[in-house]
Amino acid sequence: MSVNPNEDTEFNDALRKHGIIPPREPTPPSPSPPPSPTLEEMLEDYTPSELKELSEDAPDDEMERLIAAHRRQRIALERNAEKKARFGRVYPIGRDDYTREVTDASKINEEDDDEEKGTGVVCFLYKDGIPQSERTFEHIRALAARYPKTKFVSIVGDKCIPNLPDSRIPMLIIYRKGEIRNQVIAWGSDRERRSEG
């Protein structure tokens, strides 16, 4: 007859007492339940209009006050994010607009920018009818939507730089603080490139 040392019986207790079988392993403590979510965590996924309805249906004044305060805070955060996300698309410009829309715009600091980094401006020079230029324009539009703090502008290449050869198109000129930081010439003309993500 075999004895299961893990069974909880009087016989096993007597055997353990005399050292015949090893002591029973302590049962692991049951995990404690996760903490209850805070009010802020519960309200995280609600829109401001849903929060307004929720505060009106609150069971007491204290809960109504807390929900209303959370709603005001959420609205302030959304407005602040909208201020910072100033651009979000590609702005077409002409030669006369270049200095104001590119060079001068890159000198403008954000309101809360203590480092005075200026604004990043990407100037896209293109020409209609060039396949690489059209493909690159699609990527530039996607980047503008993804990075709304950066200003993206587009201009026909030979209107920006007279006699610009088609072999140098598409071209990206990147400005910050009124200076050219980088230049990418004939991007994608040697092979098709894809933007990931």
Protein Blocks (a to p, Z undefined) as FASTA:
>chain_A
ZZdfkbccfklmmmmmnomaccdddddddddddddddfklmmmmpcfklmmmmmmmpcbf
klmmmmmmmmmmmmmmmmmmmmmmmnopacdddfklmmmmmmmmmmpccfklmnonopad
ddddddehiaklmmmmmmmmmmmmmmmmbccddddfklmmghiafklpccddddeehiaf
bdcehehklpccddeZZ
